[in-house]
Amino acid sequence: MRQTKEATERRNDGTGMQHEPPHSFRPSVIASQFRWELMVDSEGQGGVQNMATDAALLAESNVTGQAFLRLYRFDPPCLSLGRNEPADQYDQAMIARLGLDVVRRPTGGRAVWHQDEVTYAVAAPIAMFGGLRNAYRAIHERLAAAIRSLGADATLARHQPPPSSTLLHHPASCFAIPARGEVLVAGRKLVGSAQVRKGDAFLQHGSILLGGTQEIVSTVSRERRAVSGETTLSAVLGRPVTFEEVADAIVATWDLAPADTP
């Protein structure tokens, strides 16, 4: 299923984080001047197609000033590598034996196994949020608000001191160690995100884990890495969680107004 909707974006002051001070969102251009287009794809695509779509949205946002919120899945499941992550850190022969779909993301960060999740992408003008740091936090605040609406006590991670172990300096998975501003539940990472800039626009996309594990990342890694520190919505809520209910919660929390045209 694919839905498209345009709306005037409005500030939502009801998404303040528990145990976190208010964020410093001060857009340099009034947010209501920008328009959102919503895209929902519950059927899913392969890794190459998904990353190509995200890159195309970033390019369009840079040219037109359009803002996009995309919610989607990977089908088949896929291992994505960060833009600057060396491929030789992973056992290519094992990846081939396991028949894994693999793609290189346009964003940085560590490897992610995309299977039982809602993947989100935001492509928008940087001025919409007043800077990349503000965008990173504001997007996570909206996602956390959606997760809280489902019954999970989602918060944003505070500053994390560097780990003392040399092993932990080389996490195999994006979910191994939470960074400041990322979405946590009970101290464990639920959403993994990465960003890239193109001209006056940015792309931020990431994974909201519904179930499963990130163990496949360590399985195909050539190096001994830190144990992944993720959690999933199914584990937190003690029940299966569907793509559709999480997507609906995000759309509701994003505060999209009705479209001007059908």
C-alpha positions as CSV (number, residue, x, y, z in Angstrom):
1,M,0.0,0.0,0.0
2,R,1.3,3.5,-0.9
3,Q,-0.3,6.7,0.3
4,T,0.7,10.3,-0.5
5,K,-0.3,13.3,1.4
6,E,0.8,17.0,1.4
7,A,0.3,19.1,4.5
8,T,1.4,22.3,6.2
9,E,3.8,21.3,9.0
10,R,3.0,22.7,12.4
11,R,5.0,22.8,15.6
12,N,3.8,20.2,18.1
13,D,4.7,21.4,21.6
14,G,3.2,18.2,23.2
15,T,6.2,16.0,22.2
16,G,8.5,17.1,25.0
17,M,10.7,14.2,26.3
18,Q,10.4,12.8,29.8
19,H,13.6,13.3,31.8
20,E,15.0,15.6,29.1
21,P,15.1,19.4,29.0
22,P,13.2,21.1,26.1
23,H,15.2,21.0,22.9
24,S,16.6,24.1,21.2
25,F,14.5,24.0,18.1
26,R,14.7,27.5,16.6
27,P,14.1,27.3,12.8
28,S,15.7,30.1,10.8
29,V,12.6,29.9,8.4
30,I,9.1,29.6,9.8
31,A,8.3,25.8,9.6
32,S,4.7,26.5,8.3
33,Q,6.3,27.7,5.1
34,F,7.3,24.2,4.2
35,R,5.1,21.4,3.0
36,W,5.2,17.7,3.8
37,E,4.6,14.9,1.5
38,L,3.8,11.6,3.2
39,M,4.8,8.3,1.6
40,V,3.9,4.9,3.2
41,D,5.0,1.6,1.6
42,S,4.0,-1.4,3.7
43,E,4.8,-3.9,1.0
44,G,8.5,-3.2,0.9
45,Q,11.3,-3.2,-1.7
46,G,14.8,-4.5,-1.9
47,G,17.8,-2.6,-0.4
48,V,19.0,-1.0,-3.7
49,Q,15.5,0.3,-4.6
50,N,14.9,1.6,-1.1
51,M,18.2,3.5,-0.9
52,A,17.7,4.8,-4.4
53,T,14.3,6.2,-3.4
54,D,15.7,7.9,-0.3
55,A,18.5,9.4,-2.4
56,A,16.1,10.7,-5.0
57,L,13.9,12.3,-2.3
58,L,17.0,14.1,-0.9
59,A,17.9,15.3,-4.4
60,E,14.4,16.6,-5.0
61,S,14.2,18.3,-1.6
62,N,17.5,20.1,-2.4
63,V,16.1,21.4,-5.7
64,T,12.4,22.1,-4.9
65,G,12.4,22.7,-1.1
66,Q,9.8,19.9,-0.7
67,A,9.8,18.0,2.6
68,F,9.2,14.3,2.6
69,L,8.3,11.7,5.3
70,R,8.6,8.2,4.1
71,L,7.7,5.0,6.0
72,Y,8.7,1.7,4.4
73,R,10.0,-1.9,4.7
74,F,12.7,-4.0,3.2
75,D,11.6,-7.1,1.3
76,P,13.7,-9.2,1.2
77,P,15.4,-8.5,4.5
78,C,18.7,-6.6,3.9
79,L,22.0,-5.8,5.5
80,S,22.9,-2.1,5.0
81,L,26.4,-0.8,5.4
82,G,27.3,2.8,6.2
83,R,28.6,5.0,3.4
84,N,32.2,4.9,4.8
85,E,32.2,1.5,6.4
86,P,34.8,-0.8,4.8
87,A,33.1,-3.8,3.2
88,D,36.1,-6.0,4.0
89,Q,35.1,-5.9,7.6
90,Y,32.5,-8.4,6.7
91,D,32.8,-12.0,5.5
92,Q,31.6,-11.8,1.9
93,A,31.7,-15.6,1.4
94,M,29.4,-16.1,4.4
95,I,27.1,-13.3,3.2
96,A,26.9,-15.1,-0.1
97,R,26.2,-18.5,1.5
98,L,23.5,-17.0,3.6
99,G,22.0,-15.4,0.6
100,L,21.8,-11.9,2.2
101,D,20.7,-8.9,0.3
102,V,23.3,-6.1,0.9
103,V,23.2,-2.4,0.1
104,R,25.4,0.6,0.8
105,R,23.5,3.5,2.5
106,P,24.1,7.1,1.4
107,T,24.4,7.9,5.1
108,G,27.2,7.0,7.5
109,G,27.2,4.9,10.6
110,R,27.5,1.2,11.2
111,A,25.8,-1.9,9.7
112,V,22.0,-2.5,10.2
113,W,20.0,-5.7,9.6
114,H,16.6,-4.6,8.2
115,Q,14.0,-7.2,8.8
116,D,11.2,-6.8,11.3
117,E,11.1,-3.0,11.5
118,V,9.5,0.2,10.3
119,T,12.1,2.2,8.3
120,Y,11.6,5.9,8.2
121,A,13.2,8.6,6.0
122,V,13.0,12.3,6.3
123,A,14.3,14.4,3.4
124,A,13.8,18.1,3.9
125,P,15.4,21.6,3.7
126,I,17.9,22.1,6.5
127,A,16.3,25.5,7.2
128,M,13.1,23.7,8.3
129,F,14.8,22.7,11.6
130,G,17.4,25.4,11.9
131,G,20.3,23.0,11.5
132,L,21.3,19.4,11.3
133,R,21.7,18.9,15.0
134,N,18.2,20.4,15.7
135,A,16.8,18.2,12.9
136,Y,18.3,15.0,14.4
137,R,16.8,15.7,17.8
138,A,13.4,17.0,16.6
139,I,12.8,14.0,14.4
140,H,13.7,11.7,17.2
141,E,11.4,13.5,19.6
142,R,8.5,13.0,17.1
143,L,9.3,9.3,16.8
144,A,9.6,8.9,20.6
145,A,6.2,10.6,21.0
146,A,4.7,8.1,18.5
147,I,6.3,5.2,20.4
148,R,5.0,6.5,23.7
149,S,1.5,6.6,22.2
150,L,1.8,2.8,21.8
151,G,2.6,2.3,25.5
152,A,6.4,2.3,25.5
153,D,8.3,4.8,27.8
154,A,10.6,6.2,25.1
155,T,13.2,8.8,26.0
156,L,16.1,10.4,24.3
157,A,19.6,9.3,25.2
158,R,21.8,11.8,27.1
159,H,25.5,12.1,26.5
160,Q,27.2,8.7,26.6
161,P,30.8,8.6,28.0
162,P,33.2,6.7,25.7
163,P,33.4,3.0,26.6
164,S,36.5,1.8,28.4
165,S,36.9,-1.4,26.5
166,T,38.8,-1.4,23.2
167,L,36.2,-3.9,22.0
168,L,33.4,-1.5,22.5
169,H,35.1,1.1,20.3
170,H,34.4,-1.1,17.3
171,P,30.7,-2.0,17.5
172,A,29.5,-4.2,14.7
173,S,26.0,-2.9,14.7
174,C,24.5,0.5,14.6
175,F,22.5,-0.6,17.7
176,A,25.5,-1.6,19.8
177,I,25.9,1.7,21.6
178,P,23.4,4.6,21.9
179,A,24.5,8.1,20.9
180,R,23.2,11.3,22.4
181,G,19.7,12.2,21.2
182,E,18.8,8.7,20.0
183,V,15.5,7.0,21.1
184,L,15.8,4.6,24.0
185,V,13.4,2.4,26.0
186,A,14.6,1.3,29.4
187,G,18.1,2.4,28.5
188,R,18.3,0.3,25.4
189,K,18.3,1.6,21.8
190,L,15.1,1.2,19.8
191,V,15.8,3.5,16.8
192,G,19.0,3.7,14.8
193,S,19.4,6.7,12.6
194,A,21.9,8.3,10.3
195,Q,22.1,11.6,8.3
196,V,23.6,13.1,5.2
197,R,23.5,16.6,3.7
198,K,23.2,17.6,0.0
199,G,23.3,21.3,-0.6
200,D,20.5,23.0,1.4
201,A,18.7,19.7,2.2
202,F,19.3,16.7,4.4
203,L,18.3,13.0,4.5
204,Q,17.8,11.3,7.9
205,H,16.7,7.7,7.8
206,G,16.7,4.9,10.3
207,S,15.2,1.7,11.7
208,I,12.5,1.4,14.4
209,L,12.8,-2.2,15.6
210,L,9.6,-4.2,15.9
211,G,11.1,-7.6,16.6
212,G,14.0,-9.9,15.8
213,T,17.7,-9.1,16.6
214,Q,20.8,-7.6,15.1
215,E,22.8,-10.7,15.6
216,I,23.3,-11.3,11.9
217,V,25.6,-8.3,11.8
218,S,28.0,-9.9,14.3
219,T,27.7,-13.3,12.5
220,V,29.0,-11.9,9.3
221,S,31.6,-9.6,10.8
222,R,35.3,-10.6,10.5
223,E,36.1,-8.9,13.9
224,R,34.9,-9.7,17.4
225,R,32.6,-6.9,18.2
226,A,30.5,-5.5,21.0
227,V,27.2,-7.2,21.8
228,S,24.3,-5.3,20.3
229,G,22.4,-3.2,22.9
230,E,19.1,-2.9,21.1
231,T,15.5,-3.6,22.2
232,T,12.3,-4.1,20.1
233,L,8.8,-2.8,20.5
234,S,7.5,-6.4,20.7
235,A,9.9,-7.1,23.6
236,V,8.9,-3.9,25.4
237,L,5.2,-4.2,25.0
238,G,5.0,-7.9,25.4
239,R,3.0,-8.5,22.2
240,P,3.5,-8.5,18.4
241,V,3.6,-5.0,16.9
242,T,2.7,-4.4,13.3
243,F,4.1,-2.1,10.7
244,E,0.7,-0.5,10.2
245,E,0.2,0.4,13.9
246,V,3.6,2.0,14.2
247,A,3.2,3.8,10.9
248,D,-0.2,5.1,11.9
249,A,1.2,6.3,15.3
250,I,4.1,8.2,13.5
251,V,1.7,9.9,11.1
252,A,-0.6,10.9,13.9
253,T,2.2,12.3,16.0
254,W,3.8,14.1,13.0
255,D,0.8,16.4,13.0
256,L,0.1,16.4,9.3
257,A,-2.8,18.5,8.2
258,P,-5.3,17.3,5.6
259,A,-4.1,17.4,2.0
260,D,-5.1,20.3,-0.2
261,T,-6.0,17.8,-3.0
262,P,-7.1,14.1,-3.0
